[in-house]
Amino acid sequence: MKNLKKKKIKLNQRKMKLKKNIKKQIRKMKNKKDDKEDKDDEEEQSKNDNEPNKEDQKHKNLITVENADFSNKNKLINSPRSLKACQELGILPIELYKISLDEYKNKNKSSFTLEPKILKMGYDGYNIFRKDSIILVKKRREVLIDNEKNKKEKKAKKSKSDNTYITKSLKKNERRRKKRIRKYEKSGKS
């Protein structure tokens, strides 16, 4: 009888230790998650501060399709997404900038023999093509931005699901352990 009581006491002590360990692991996982959220909040807050950091200064110097002045060729598009959008569409960034009728005439050598009306029609067609190209590049750039956001969201969801999996497996292991303890207790009673 005394041995049986000692075994029960030891089992109860083990139960308590295991419960504490599981609770610690769950707390650690929650703390990691909270720490990560806190870091994200701090990063957002530092971005919103009035002090300009290096990243903000880099972004100020970037010329995108959205903020470009297409009448000024001295300030060419230099943002990575805008350039990638141009590349994917097969458009040279310089083609998006406005040119004068004289520049158009010099660019197209066959236009020297054309009448001024026909030359003007070609120039107007070029401007329509240029404006359509700008719209296409803007849309493609937005698609690229959306794709990047979706990738980030998928990563965030994946990390959350990993934590859920860990918690579920801990609970499953706890159930198995309890089952083994019950079996052990039953074998000791008989």
C-alpha positions as CSV (number, residue, x, y, z in Angstrom):
1,M,0.0,0.0,0.0
2,K,2.8,2.4,0.9
3,N,4.5,1.7,-2.4
4,L,1.3,2.5,-4.3
5,K,0.9,5.8,-2.5
6,K,4.5,6.7,-3.2
7,K,3.9,5.9,-6.9
8,K,0.8,8.1,-7.0
9,I,2.7,10.9,-5.3
10,K,5.5,10.7,-7.8
11,L,3.0,10.6,-10.7
12,N,1.3,13.7,-9.4
13,Q,4.6,15.4,-9.1
14,R,5.5,14.5,-12.7
15,K,2.1,15.7,-13.8
16,M,2.7,19.1,-12.1
17,K,6.2,19.4,-13.6
18,L,4.9,18.5,-17.1
19,K,2.1,21.0,-16.8
20,K,4.5,23.7,-15.7
21,N,6.8,22.9,-18.6
22,I,4.0,23.0,-21.1
23,K,2.7,26.3,-19.7
24,K,6.2,27.7,-19.9
25,Q,6.6,26.7,-23.5
26,I,3.2,28.2,-24.4
27,R,4.2,31.5,-22.6
28,K,7.5,31.6,-24.5
29,M,5.7,31.2,-27.8
30,K,3.2,33.9,-26.9
31,N,6.0,36.2,-25.7
32,K,7.9,35.7,-28.9
33,K,4.8,36.6,-30.9
34,D,4.2,39.7,-28.6
35,D,7.8,40.7,-29.0
36,K,7.6,40.4,-32.7
37,E,4.4,42.6,-32.8
38,D,6.1,45.1,-30.5
39,K,9.1,45.3,-32.8
40,D,6.8,45.9,-35.8
41,D,5.0,48.6,-33.9
42,E,8.2,50.3,-32.9
43,E,9.4,50.2,-36.6
44,E,6.2,51.8,-37.7
45,Q,6.4,54.4,-35.1
46,S,10.0,55.2,-36.0
47,K,9.0,55.6,-39.6
48,N,6.3,58.0,-38.6
49,D,8.6,60.2,-36.5
50,N,9.6,63.6,-37.8
51,E,13.3,62.6,-38.0
52,P,14.1,61.6,-41.5
53,N,16.1,58.4,-41.6
54,K,18.3,57.1,-44.5
55,E,15.4,55.1,-46.0
56,D,13.2,58.1,-46.2
57,Q,15.9,60.1,-47.8
58,K,16.4,57.4,-50.4
59,H,12.7,57.3,-51.2
60,K,12.6,61.1,-51.6
61,N,15.2,60.9,-54.3
62,L,13.4,58.1,-56.2
63,I,11.5,59.1,-59.3
64,T,8.6,56.8,-60.0
65,V,6.1,56.7,-62.8
66,E,3.6,58.2,-60.4
67,N,5.7,61.3,-59.5
68,A,7.7,61.8,-62.7
69,D,7.7,65.0,-64.7
70,F,7.6,63.6,-68.2
71,S,8.4,67.0,-69.8
72,N,11.9,67.1,-68.0
73,K,14.3,64.6,-69.4
74,N,17.0,65.6,-66.8
75,K,15.1,63.7,-64.1
76,L,14.7,60.2,-65.4
77,I,12.7,57.4,-63.7
78,N,15.0,55.6,-61.2
79,S,12.7,53.6,-58.9
80,P,13.3,49.8,-59.0
81,R,9.6,48.9,-59.4
82,S,9.0,51.4,-62.2
83,L,12.1,50.3,-64.0
84,K,11.0,46.6,-63.6
85,A,7.5,47.5,-64.9
86,C,9.1,49.1,-68.0
87,Q,11.4,46.2,-68.5
88,E,8.5,43.6,-68.3
89,L,6.5,45.6,-70.8
90,G,9.4,46.1,-73.2
91,I,9.3,49.9,-72.9
92,L,12.4,52.1,-72.5
93,P,11.9,54.6,-69.7
94,I,13.2,57.4,-72.0
95,E,10.3,56.6,-74.4
96,L,7.9,57.9,-71.7
97,Y,9.2,61.4,-71.8
98,K,7.8,64.2,-74.0
99,I,9.8,65.3,-77.1
100,S,9.4,68.3,-79.3
101,L,8.2,68.1,-82.9
102,D,11.8,68.9,-84.1
103,E,13.2,66.1,-81.9
104,Y,10.6,63.7,-83.4
105,K,11.6,64.9,-86.9
106,N,15.3,64.3,-86.2
107,K,14.6,60.9,-84.6
108,N,12.7,59.6,-87.7
109,K,15.0,60.2,-90.6
110,S,12.3,59.2,-93.1
111,S,10.2,62.1,-91.9
112,F,12.4,64.7,-93.8
113,T,10.6,63.8,-97.0
114,L,7.1,63.9,-95.4
115,E,4.6,66.8,-95.6
116,P,4.2,68.8,-92.4
117,K,0.6,67.5,-91.9
118,I,1.6,63.9,-92.1
119,L,4.6,64.6,-89.8
120,K,2.2,66.2,-87.3
121,M,-0.1,63.2,-87.5
122,G,2.9,60.9,-86.8
123,Y,3.9,63.1,-83.9
124,D,0.4,63.0,-82.4
125,G,0.3,59.2,-82.8
126,Y,3.7,59.0,-81.0
127,N,2.2,61.1,-78.1
128,I,-0.8,58.9,-77.8
129,F,1.4,55.8,-77.7
130,R,3.6,57.5,-75.1
131,K,0.6,58.4,-72.9
132,D,-0.8,54.8,-73.2
133,S,2.6,53.4,-72.3
134,I,2.7,55.6,-69.2
135,I,-0.7,54.2,-68.1
136,L,0.4,50.6,-68.8
137,V,3.6,51.1,-66.7
138,K,1.6,52.6,-63.8
139,K,-0.7,49.6,-63.8
140,R,2.1,47.1,-64.0
141,R,3.9,48.9,-61.2
142,E,0.7,48.6,-59.0
143,V,0.6,44.9,-59.8
144,L,4.2,44.5,-58.7
145,I,3.5,46.3,-55.4
146,D,0.4,44.2,-54.7
147,N,2.4,41.0,-55.4
148,E,5.0,42.1,-52.8
149,K,2.3,42.8,-50.2
150,N,0.7,39.4,-50.8
151,K,4.1,37.7,-50.4
152,K,4.6,39.5,-47.0
153,E,1.1,38.6,-45.9
154,K,1.6,34.9,-46.8
155,K,4.8,34.9,-44.8
156,A,3.0,36.4,-41.8
157,K,0.2,33.9,-42.0
158,K,2.6,31.0,-42.3
159,S,4.5,32.0,-39.1
160,K,1.1,32.2,-37.3
161,S,0.1,28.8,-38.5
162,D,3.5,27.4,-37.4
163,N,2.8,28.6,-33.8
164,T,-0.7,27.0,-33.9
165,Y,0.8,23.7,-35.0
166,I,3.3,23.8,-32.2
167,T,0.5,24.5,-29.6
168,K,-1.6,21.7,-31.0
169,S,1.2,19.2,-30.9
170,L,2.0,20.2,-27.3
171,K,-1.6,19.6,-26.3
172,K,-1.6,16.3,-28.2
173,N,1.5,15.2,-26.4
174,E,-0.1,16.2,-23.0
175,R,-3.2,14.0,-23.8
176,R,-0.9,11.0,-24.7
177,R,1.0,11.5,-21.5
178,K,-2.2,11.6,-19.4
179,K,-3.4,8.4,-21.1
180,R,-0.1,6.6,-20.2
181,I,-0.5,7.8,-16.6
182,R,-4.0,6.4,-16.4
183,K,-2.9,3.1,-17.8
184,Y,0.0,3.0,-15.3
185,E,-2.4,3.8,-12.4
186,K,-4.8,1.1,-13.5
187,S,-2.1,-1.5,-13.7
188,G,-0.9,-0.5,-10.2
189,K,-4.4,-0.9,-8.7
190,S,-5.0,-4.4,-10.0
